[in-house]
Amino acid sequence: MSSAVLTSPSVERVRGALTRAGLADTIVELPGAARTAKAAAEFLGCEVGQIANSLVFRAQSSDSALLVMSSGARRVDVERLSALVGEPVGKADADFVRRHTGFVIGGVAPVGHGLARAFVEKSLAAYRELWAAAGHPHTVFRLSYDELVRVTGGAEVELA
């Protein structure tokens, strides 16, 4: 792991969170930026649905960040999410995401950010193996659905 990407502070933060959660270090560097689930799946040779997107939404009344782990093959129903959290929800811009997670869009990991409210889309349970961003747009790591639920502390929901 001599790559500067694999030793960047953001990736090291994810690595530490995985270690504390008792997960193996399965972080890999991709040959290019995987800013979309489709790009990540192409690099990995897996289905788009196996990409666990870490999406950050902004709860508008409380101005708090919400993490939604969603399958790359699905879109989050924002109205359903709003009803679930009891306030209007909107997409978060890059500055909001960076301020609340410490990660750039495209590299937001499901761990290592300290967000208190997380949700995991149940459709991800259909896959034995998932891939999630590891702190940088060029890095991902492998885990199972059960591990994803455990490490995020996320509520299992149907939001797609």
N, C-alpha and C positions, 0 to 999 in steps of 0.2 A: 504494500500500500504506500508507494512512494509518491503518488500523484498529489499535487497541491490541492486538488478538489477534495480528495478523500481525507485530507488532514485539515481542511478549512474549519474555522471555529464553529460554524453552523452544523457541519457534518459531525464534528466531535461532540457537540451538544446532543445530537440525536444518538450517537453511539453510546454516550454515557447514560442517557435515558433508557435505551434498550438494555444495557447491562444492569441497571438498577431494577428494571422490570423482569429480569431473569431470562431475557431473550438472547439468542445467539446473534452475533454480529454478522448479518447477511448483507451488509451494505455493499453495493456494487456501483462502479462508475460506468455510465453509459457513454457511447461514442459521440454523443451530441446532446443538446438540450432537449429535454422531454417536457415541454411546457403544456402539452396536451396529452390526454389519455391515449389517443390514437398513436402519437409519436412514441410514447413509452412502450406501448404494446408492440409496435413494430420493432423497436430496439430489442425487446425481450423475447419476441417470438411467442407471445401469449395472446389471449383474447382481450379485447378492450374492456370487457366486463370484469377482468381480474385486476384492473388498475383501481386501487382505492384512492380516489381523489380526496385530498384534504381541502375542503372548501370553507372559507371564512365568510360569514355573513354578519351584518351589523344590525343588532336589535336597535331600532331607531329611537324609541322612547328612553331607554336606559343607556344608550350609546355603548352597549357592551358587545363583545365579540362572541360569536357562536361558531363552533367547529362542527361541520357536517362531513362525515366520511361517506362518500357516495361512489357507486360503481361508475366507471368511466363510460359504461354503455347506457347510462340513465341521466336524466336531468332532475334536479331537485325542484319540487313544487313549493315555491316560496309562500304561497297562500297557506298551504298545509303547515309549513314550518312556523309561520306567523301565528296560526291558530294554536299550535303546540306550545309556543313560548308565551302566548298571551299579549303580544304586542307586534306592531308592524315590523317587518324584517326586509332589509334590502341588501343588495350586493355591496361588499366592502371594496373600497378602492385600494390601490397598492400601498399608499401611505398608512391607511388604517391597518391593513394586514401586517405590514412591517412593524408598526408601533405595538400591536397587540401580541404578535407571535415571535418577532425577531427574525422572521424568515421572509424571503422575497417570494412573490407569487411564482408558482412553478416549482418551488422547493419546499413548500410548507409541509412539514412532517406531522404525523398524528401524535407525536410525542415531543417533549423538549421545549414546550412553549408556555405551559402553565395556565391554559384556558380552562375555566371552571365548568363551562357548559359544552358538552359534546354529545353528538348523536351519530349513530351508525346505521346506515341504510341496510335493511334486512336482505335486500337482493344480493348483497355481497356474500351471504351465507351459501349461495349456490356453488361457490368455488372453493376447492380444497386449498388452493394457494393464491394469495393476494400479493400485490406489489404496491408499496406506498413511497412517496417522496421521502428523501433522507436528508433534508436540510439545504439542498442545492439542486438547481434544475438538471444537473447531470448525474444525480445519484438517486437510487431507490433501494429499498430493502424488502425482503420477503417475510411474510408472516401468514398465519391462518386467521380466519374470521374470529374464532374464539379469542385468539391472542389480541386481535385488533380491539375487540370489545373490552377486554381486560385492561390493556395499556392506556386506552383513552378514557376509561370510566364512562364510556358513552352509553346512552340509552338506545336500545334497539328499536328502531322506528321504521315506518313505511312512509317515505317522503318523496319517492320518485313517481 
